[in-house]
Amino acid sequence: MTRLTARFWVDAYLVRLRLLDIPAFVTAHGDDTGGAVLVKVNTLDGQARVLQRSFDLGSNAQVWAELVSGSEQDADASIQRQKSFDPDLWVLEVEDRLGRHLLDEPGLA
């Protein structure tokens, strides 16, 4: 099975968000072909969640797992730690008061 490049996935994800008027930004541009992706969901009230792609052994599938949830400062600190040992990391910030991120929708889940 052919894998999508990180850049292709990020571009498609940003388009899906824009179609629903959900603002999103690339805050760290990782490796175009194989960089990991973190998604920070900022609810604009001082709170945020950071999601990362991981493998679920129970379902034998890739899932979006919560890396950290809490204050925006805690989320940013977690992202900085991840970036310190992964220079190929992509970081996307989604800003939505309702916390929508679309990662549970078909094609993104």
Secondary structure by P-SEA (a helix, b strand, c coil): cccccaaaaaaaaaaaaaaacbbbbbcccccccbbbbbbbbbcccccbbbbbbbbcccccbbbbbbcccccaaaaaaaaaaaaaccccbbbbbbbcccccccccccccc
